[in-house]
Amino acid sequence: MHALDAHDVDCRPCDNCCGRRRIAIPADLYDRLKILKEALELKEGTKIPMCRMIVMFQDFICQCMGYVPRRPLQIKAFEELISRDIVYKSRYTLTRLADASDPFTAWSFIELGLRAWFIAVHRLHNAQPRISPADFVLEFLGKLGITNRFNFAWGIHELLNDPDLVEIVRKEGRSWYAMDILYIKLNLAGDCRKAGYKVPSQVSTTMHLPAILVTLWKYKQCLEELPNVGTV
């Protein structure tokens, strides 16, 4: 990740760039555009607005400039960012995923959790994402070899609701809605490790959501290969 030290570019001389009158460009990208801008100014013998450089490379730049995350200014808001969107976002997502009534709803909670985590991590590091949250979700699925996102979500939902395969430990509360998942015990993790799958015996829901989903998916793939488990 790159530090955000963004430069605010006035796009009015070019009418607009990336559909906006002003745009924040990350410092590392701005410095490279400035080198090209100075070279063109030397060749043409006249000053060139920075927005012209953005328009010139808009096919590459604009798709990455849709969201420039910034850290909250107040300490309380910064604490809420870390707590809600990074530390406990996984706990909320998995709890709702386990309770989902259908594949579409199950996937909706996963997609919401992944997008929120992606944005929050960049805000935490004060960094400009190089891809959009939507593209991040697609890359995440692609790296796992998943072609049907609804089957992926429902598969994890079914795993979380099978007491023979996992044991879910929930937070005690007065209502079921408040009983978030604290951690998940993978009952057959030992058998998976013998089969060559590196899965832990227990998954805490304060881990990063992508890491938890990858672990549960690997565990599910392992179960499908274990004798007398994958056929159940």
ROLO-645898 format. One record per residue: x, y, z of N, C-alpha, C in turn. Coordinates in steps of 0.05 Angstrom, whole numbers, padded with zeros to 5 digits, always signed. Layout:
// ROLO-645898
XYZXYZXYZ/...
//
This chain:
// ROLO-645898
+00017-00024+00000+00000+00000+00000+00017+00025+00000/+00007+00046-00012+00022+00071-00014+00009+00092+00003/+00025+00109+00015+00015+00131+00031-00003+00150+00015/-00023+00160+00027-00043+00176+00012-00033+00204+00005/-00017+00219+00016-00007+00245+00009-00018+00254-00018/-00043+00260-00020-00056+00265-00046-00053+00295-00054/-00053+00299-00081-00052+00326-00092-00079+00332-00105/-00091+00354-00098-00117+00362-00109-00113+00376-00136/-00124+00365-00157-00121+00375-00184-00146+00389-00193/-00143+00414-00203-00166+00429-00214-00170+00420-00243/-00193+00408-00248-00199+00397-00275-00215+00416-00293/-00220+00440-00283-00237+00459-00299-00223+00467-00326/-00197+00470-00327-00185+00476-00353-00191+00455-00375/-00196+00431-00366-00202+00409-00385-00232+00402-00385/-00248+00420-00373-00277+00416-00369-00281+00397-00346/-00271+00373-00347-00271+00355-00324-00252+00332-00329/-00245+00317-00309-00230+00292-00312-00241+00271-00294/-00245+00247-00305-00258+00226-00290-00286+00234-00281/-00299+00252-00297-00326+00261-00291-00329+00281-00269/-00306+00292-00259-00308+00311-00237-00292+00336-00243/-00298+00358-00229-00285+00383-00233-00258+00385-00217/-00257+00369-00196-00232+00367-00180-00228+00338-00173/-00203+00330-00171-00197+00302-00165-00171+00300-00149/-00171+00282-00130-00147+00277-00113-00130+00255-00125/-00105+00262-00131-00086+00243-00143-00065+00235-00123/-00060+00209-00118-00039+00201-00099-00012+00212-00107/+00004+00217-00087+00030+00231-00092+00048+00215-00111/+00049+00189-00108+00068+00174-00126+00059+00175-00155/+00033+00174-00160+00023+00177-00187+00026+00205-00197/+00021+00225-00180+00023+00253-00187+00052+00260-00196/+00071+00249-00181+00099+00255-00188+00107+00244-00215/+00096+00221-00222+00102+00209-00249+00089+00225-00271/+00064+00233-00266+00050+00250-00286+00064+00277-00289/+00075+00287-00268+00089+00313-00269+00114+00311-00287/+00128+00288-00286+00151+00285-00303+00143+00285-00332/+00122+00271-00339+00112+00271-00367+00102+00299-00375/+00089+00312-00356+00078+00339-00361+00101+00359-00368/+00123+00358-00353+00145+00375-00357+00159+00369-00384/+00160+00344-00391+00172+00336-00417+00155+00347-00440/+00129+00345-00438+00111+00356-00459+00112+00386-00461/+00114+00399-00438+00117+00428-00437+00142+00437-00451/+00164+00422-00446+00190+00429-00459+00188+00425-00489/+00173+00404-00498+00170+00399-00527+00152+00420-00540/+00130+00426-00527+00110+00444-00540+00116+00473-00534/+00133+00479-00514+00140+00506-00508+00118+00522-00495/+00100+00509-00481+00078+00523-00468+00069+00507-00443/+00056+00521-00424+00047+00508-00400+00023+00490-00406/+00022+00467-00392+00001+00447-00396-00012+00442-00369/-00039+00444-00367-00052+00438-00342-00049+00408-00335/-00048+00402-00309-00044+00374-00301-00068+00357-00309/-00092+00370-00311-00115+00354-00318-00113+00342-00346/-00097+00356-00364-00093+00345-00390-00078+00318-00389/-00060+00315-00370-00046+00290-00367-00065+00268-00357/-00083+00276-00340-00103+00256-00330-00121+00247-00352/-00130+00266-00368-00148+00259-00391-00133+00242-00411/-00107+00247-00415-00091+00232-00434-00090+00202-00426/-00088+00197-00399-00086+00169-00389-00111+00161-00374/-00134+00172-00382-00158+00168-00367-00167+00139-00366/-00161+00123-00387-00169+00095-00387-00156+00080-00364/-00132+00089-00356-00118+00075-00334-00123+00088-00307/-00126+00114-00307-00127+00129-00282-00155+00130-00270/-00175+00136-00286-00202+00142-00276-00214+00118-00262/-00209+00094-00271-00221+00071-00258-00211+00067-00230/-00188+00079-00223-00177+00076-00196-00183+00100-00178/-00195+00120-00189-00199+00145-00174-00227+00149-00163/-00243+00127-00163-00270+00130-00154-00273+00134-00124/-00253+00126-00109-00255+00129-00080-00228+00135-00068/-00225+00157-00055-00200+00164-00041-00206+00164-00011/-00200+00142+00002-00207+00140+00031-00189+00158+00047/-00200+00169+00068-00185+00186+00086-00190+00177+00115/-00170+00179+00132-00174+00172+00160-00194+00191+00173/-00210+00182+00192-00227+00200+00207-00210+00219+00223/-00220+00243+00227-00205+00263+00242-00207+00261+00272/-00230+00251+00281-00234+00248+00310-00226+00221+00320/-00214+00220+00344-00205+00195+00355-00227+00175+00358/-00250+00184+00367-00273+00166+00371-00281+00153+00345/-00282+00169+00323-00289+00158+00297-00268+00138+00287/-00243+00144+00293-00221+00126+00285-00224+00099+00300/-00231+00101+00326-00235+00076+00342-00258+00060+00331/-00279+00073+00323-00302+00059+00312-00295+00046+00285/-00278+00060+00269-00269+00048+00244-00255+00022+00249/-00236+00021+00267-00221-00003+00273-00239-00025+00285/-00256-00017+00303-00273-00036+00317-00294-00048+00298/-00310-00031+00286-00333-00040+00271-00327-00052+00244/-00309-00039+00230-00304-00047+00202-00281-00066+00198/-00264-00069+00218-00241-00087+00215-00242-00110+00235/-00242-00104+00261-00240-00125+00282-00266-00141+00283/-00289-00127+00285-00314-00142+00289-00331-00144+00265/-00322-00135+00242-00338-00139+00217-00341-00168+00210/-00320-00184+00215-00321-00213+00209-00342-00226+00226/-00343-00218+00252-00362-00231+00270-00390-00225+00261/-00396-00201+00254-00423-00194+00244-00430-00209+00219/-00411-00209+00199-00416-00222+00174-00421-00252+00177/-00405-00266+00192-00408-00295+00195-00434-00302+00210/-00441-00285+00230-00465-00290+00245-00489-00288+00227/-00490-00267+00210-00513-00264+00192-00512-00285+00169/-00488-00293+00161-00485-00313+00140-00496-00340+00150/-00490-00347+00175-00500-00372+00186-00530-00372+00188/-00542-00349+00192-00571-00347+00196-00586-00341+00170/-00572-00338+00147-00584-00331+00122-00604-00352+00113/-00625-00343+00099-00647-00361+00091-00644-00372+00063/-00626-00360+00047-00623-00369+00019-00596-00361+00009/-00587-00372-00014-00560-00367-00024-00555-00337-00031/-00576-00324-00042-00572-00295-00049-00566-00279-00024/-00582-00283-00003-00577-00268+00022-00550-00275+00034/-00543-00300+00033-00517-00308+00044-00494-00294+00029/-00496-00293+00002-00475-00280-00013-00475-00250-00008/-00499-00238-00004-00501-00209+00000-00485-00201+00026/-00487-00218+00047-00473-00212+00071-00442-00214+00067/-00434-00235+00052-00405-00238+00047-00395-00215+00030/-00409-00207+00009-00400-00185-00008-00399-00159+00008/-00419-00154+00024-00419-00130+00041-00395-00130+00060/-00390-00153+00072-00367-00154+00091-00340-00150+00078/-00337-00162+00054-00311-00160+00040-00307-00131+00030/-00327-00118+00020-00324-00091+00011-00318-00072+00034/-00332-00076+00056-00328-00058+00079-00299-00063+00090/-00290-00087+00091-00263-00093+00101-00242-00080+00083/-00246-00082+00056-00227-00071+00037-00224-00041+00040/-00247-00027+00042-00246+00002+00046-00234+00010+00073/-00242-00005+00094-00233+00002+00121-00203-00002+00124/-00191-00023+00112-00162-00027+00114-00147-00005+00100/-00157+00004+00077-00144+00026+00064-00146+00052+00079/-00169+00057+00092-00172+00081+00109-00154+00079+00133/-00151+00055+00144-00134+00052+00168-00105+00059+00161/-00096+00051+00137-00068+00057+00129-00066+00083+00114/-00089+00097+00111-00089+00123+00097-00077+00119+00068/-00088+00098+00055-00077+00091+00029-00098+00092+00007/-00089+00097-00017-00106+00098-00040-00108+00070-00053/-00132+00058-00054-00135+00032-00067-00129+00034-00096/-00116+00014-00107-00110+00014-00136-00132+00000-00152/-00151-00013-00138-00174-00024-00152-00199-00017-00135/-00222-00021-00146-00247-00015-00132-00254-00038-00114/-00271-00033-00093-00280-00055-00076-00293-00078-00092/-00308-00071-00113-00321-00091-00129-00301-00109-00143/-00280-00096-00154-00258-00112-00167-00243-00129-00147/-00240-00119-00122-00227-00135-00102-00243-00161-00096/-00269-00158-00094-00286-00182-00089-00283-00202-00112/-00283-00192-00137-00279-00210-00160-00252-00224-00159/-00231-00209-00152-00204-00221-00151-00203-00242-00128/-00217-00236-00106-00217-00255-00084-00230-00281-00092/-00252-00280-00106-00265-00304-00116-00248-00318-00137/-00235-00303-00154-00219-00314-00175-00195-00330-00164/-00182-00319-00144-00159-00333-00132-00166-00359-00118/-00191-00361-00110-00201-00386-00098-00212-00405-00119/-00213-00396-00144-00224-00413-00165-00254-00416-00164/-00268-00396-00153-00297-00397-00149-00310-00384-00173/-00328-00399-00187-00342-00389-00210-00371-00382-00203/-00382-00393-00182-00410-00388-00174-00409-00377-00146/-00413-00351-00143-00411-00339-00116-00433-00348-00097/-00456-00354-00109-00479-00363-00092-00474-00391-00080/-00462-00409-00096-00455-00435-00086-00433-00433-00064/-00415-00414-00068-00393-00409-00049-00405-00401-00022/-00423-00381-00023-00435-00371+00001-00452-00392+00015/-00468-00406-00001-00486-00426+00012-00470-00450+00022/-00448-00456+00009-00431-00478+00019-00420-00472+00047/-00411-00447+00051-00401-00439+00078-00424-00438+00098/-00448-00428+00088-00471-00428+00105-00478-00456+00115/-00478-00475+00097-00484-00503+00105-00463-00514+00124/-00438-00507+00119-00416-00516+00137-00420-00505+00165/-00427-00480+00167-00431-00467+00194-00455-00479+00209/-00473-00492+00194-00497-00502+00207-00496-00533+00210/-00473-00545+00206-00469-00574+00210-00454-00579+00236/-00468-00587+00257-00454-00591+00283-00434-00614+00283/-00436-00632+00263-00416-00653+00262-00389-00644+00252/-00390-00622+00236-00365-00612+00223-00353-00588+00238/-00370-00571+00250-00360-00548+00264-00376-00544+00290/-00363-00531+00309-00376-00523+00334-00375-00493+00336/-00398-00480+00336-00399-00451+00337-00403-00443+00366/-00385-00425+00376-00387-00415+00403-00397-00386+00400/-00420-00380+00411-00432-00354+00409-00430-00337+00434/-00432-00312+00431-00432-00293+00453-00459-00295+00467/-00459-00298+00493-00484-00300+00508-00498-00273+00509/-00524-00273+00503-00539-00249+00503-00568-00255+00510/-00583-00234+00513-00611-00237+00520-00628-00246+00496/-00619-00240+00473-00634-00248+00449-00616-00263+00429/-00627-00279+00412-00612-00293+00392-00598-00273+00373/-00610-00251+00367-00599-00231+00349-00572-00221+00360/-00569-00219+00386-00545-00208+00398-00523-00229+00402/-00530-00254+00396-00511-00276+00401-00491-00280+00378/-00474-00261+00374-00454-00262+00353-00435-00286+00357/-00424-00296+00335-00405-00318+00336-00378-00308+00346/-00368-00320+00367-00342-00313+00378-00319-00328+00364/-00322-00354+00361-00302-00369+00346-00315-00395+00337/-00301-00408+00318-00311-00432+00305-00291-00454+00308/-00299-00476+00320-00281-00500+00322-00285-00518+00298/-00263-00525+00285-00264-00542+00262-00260-00571+00272/-00281-00586+00274-00280-00612+00288-00261-00632+00275/-00259-00631+00249-00242-00650+00235-00216-00638+00224/-00207-00617+00237-00183-00603+00228-00159-00622+00229/-00158-00639+00250-00135-00658+00252-00134-00677+00228/-00157-00687+00219-00158-00704+00196-00150-00690+00171/-00157-00664+00169-00150-00648+00146-00119-00644+00144/-00107-00639+00168-00078-00635+00168-00064-00660+00160/-00074-00683+00167-00062-00709+00159-00065-00712+00128/-00086-00700+00117-00090-00702+00088-00075-00681+00073/-00060-00664+00087-00044-00644+00074-00056-00616+00072/-00078-00612+00086-00091-00585+00086-00082-00570+00111/-00072-00546+00108-00064-00530+00131-00087-00514+00141/-00102-00526+00159-00125-00512+00172-00122-00513+00202/-00129-00492+00216-00126-00491+00245-00150-00506+00258/-00147-00512+00283-00168-00526+00298-00190-00506+00306/-00184-00481+00306-00203-00461+00315-00199-00435+00299/-00221-00422+00293-00221-00397+00278-00234-00375+00294/-00219-00354+00302-00231-00332+00316-00244-00313+00297/-00267-00302+00304-00282-00284+00286-00271-00255+00288/-00249-00251+00302-00236-00225+00301-00214-00224+00280/-00210-00247+00267-00191-00247+00244-00202-00231+00221/-00184-00224+00202-00194-00210+00178-00213-00228+00163/-00235-00217+00153-00255-00233+00140-00245-00249+00116/-00228-00238+00098-00218-00254+00076-00203-00279+00086/-00187-00276+00107-00172-00299+00118-00191-00320+00129/-00212-00312+00142-00232-00331+00153-00246-00346+00131/-00254-00332+00110-00268-00345+00088-00250-00364+00074/-00225-00357+00070-00206-00375+00057-00202-00400+00074/-00200-00397+00100-00196-00420+00118-00220-00439+00117/-00244-00427+00119-00269-00444+00118-00272-00458+00091/-00265-00444+00070-00267-00456+00043-00247-00479+00040/-00223-00476+00050-00203-00498+00049-00213-00521+00066/-00224-00515+00089-00235-00536+00106-00257-00551+00092/-00275-00537+00078-00296-00550+00064-00286-00567+00041/-00265-00557+00027-00253-00573+00005-00241-00599+00016/-00228-00596+00039-00216-00620+00052-00238-00640+00059/-00260-00631+00070-00281-00649+00079-00292-00665+00055/-00293-00653+00032-00303-00666+00008-00285-00689-00001/-00260-00689+00008-00241-00710+00000-00238-00731+00021/-00246-00725+00046-00243-00744+00067-00264-00767+00064/-00255-00792+00069-00274-00814+00067-00297-00811+00086/-00321-00819+00077-00345-00818+00093-00354-00791+00103/-00342-00770+00091-00350-00743+00099-00361-00728+00074/-00346-00728+00053-00354-00714+00028-00380-00725+00016/-00386-00750+00022-00410-00762+00011-00435-00757+00028/-00431-00746+00053-00454-00742+00070-00470-00718+00061/
//
